[in-house]
Amino acid sequence: MKTVITVVGRDSVGIIAKVSSVCATFGVNILDISQTVISEYFTMIMIGDIDNITIPFTRFVDEMAKLGQENSLEIHAMHEDIFNSMHRI
């Protein structure tokens, strides 16, 4: 299974490293990243493999949100099933 992680906020050094570090801590393997900086705003979409996640997914969602709050970013992690359901025609 996969997760879709989105990050939005003012650009600063280390955003990708911080998000990646939390993923690695909990066994989430990063499969793909798309990121860009528009003016001073950072945006990223990351796809992660959660087959070997070491904590409940709901806790991972909370950890990502907490990381966002600590760094003045909006970080959301969503299970691929929910993401796909939201974007089905």
C-alpha positions as CSV (number, residue, x, y, z in Angstrom):
1,M,0.0,0.0,0.0
2,K,1.0,3.6,-0.5
3,T,0.6,7.0,1.1
4,V,0.4,10.4,-0.6
5,I,2.2,13.1,1.4
6,T,1.8,16.8,0.5
7,V,3.8,19.6,1.9
8,V,3.2,23.3,1.4
9,G,4.8,26.4,3.1
10,R,7.5,29.0,2.9
11,D,10.7,27.6,1.5
12,S,13.5,26.9,3.9
13,V,16.6,24.7,4.0
14,G,16.0,21.0,5.0
15,I,12.3,20.5,4.3
16,I,12.8,17.4,2.2
17,A,15.4,16.1,4.7
18,K,13.0,16.5,7.6
19,V,10.1,14.8,5.9
20,S,12.3,12.0,4.6
21,S,13.8,11.5,8.1
22,V,10.3,10.9,9.6
23,C,9.5,8.5,6.8
24,A,12.6,6.5,7.4
25,T,12.1,6.5,11.2
26,F,8.8,4.7,10.7
27,G,9.8,2.4,7.8
28,V,8.0,4.4,5.0
29,N,10.0,3.9,1.8
30,I,9.9,7.0,-0.5
31,L,9.0,5.9,-4.0
32,D,8.7,9.3,-5.8
33,I,9.0,13.0,-5.1
34,S,7.9,16.0,-7.0
35,Q,8.8,19.4,-5.5
36,T,9.0,22.9,-6.7
37,V,9.5,26.4,-5.3
38,I,7.2,29.1,-6.6
39,S,8.5,32.5,-5.5
40,E,9.2,31.8,-1.8
41,Y,6.7,29.0,-1.5
42,F,7.7,25.3,-1.3
43,T,5.3,22.6,-2.5
44,M,6.0,18.9,-2.6
45,I,4.1,15.7,-3.3
46,M,5.7,12.5,-2.1
47,I,4.6,8.9,-2.7
48,G,5.6,6.4,0.0
49,D,5.4,2.6,0.4
50,I,3.8,1.8,3.7
51,D,4.0,-2.0,3.5
52,N,6.6,-2.0,6.2
53,I,5.5,0.9,8.3
54,T,6.3,0.3,12.0
55,I,3.5,2.3,13.6
56,P,-0.3,2.5,12.9
57,F,-0.9,4.7,9.8
58,T,-3.1,7.0,11.8
59,R,-0.1,7.8,14.1
60,F,2.0,8.4,11.0
61,V,-0.5,10.9,9.8
62,D,-0.3,12.7,13.2
63,E,3.5,12.6,13.2
64,M,3.5,14.3,9.7
65,A,1.0,16.9,10.9
66,K,3.1,17.5,14.0
67,L,6.3,18.0,11.9
68,G,4.4,20.5,9.8
69,Q,3.3,22.5,12.9
70,E,6.8,22.5,14.2
71,N,8.1,23.9,11.0
72,S,5.3,26.3,9.9
73,L,4.3,23.9,7.1
74,E,1.1,22.2,6.1
75,I,1.9,18.5,5.8
76,H,-0.8,15.9,5.1
77,A,-0.4,12.1,4.7
78,M,-3.2,10.3,3.1
79,H,-3.7,6.5,2.5
80,E,-3.8,5.8,-1.3
81,D,-7.2,4.2,-1.0
82,I,-8.7,7.4,0.3
83,F,-6.8,9.5,-2.2
84,N,-8.0,7.3,-5.1
85,S,-11.6,7.4,-3.8
86,M,-11.5,11.2,-3.7
87,H,-10.3,11.4,-7.2
88,R,-12.4,8.8,-8.9
89,I,-14.8,10.0,-11.6
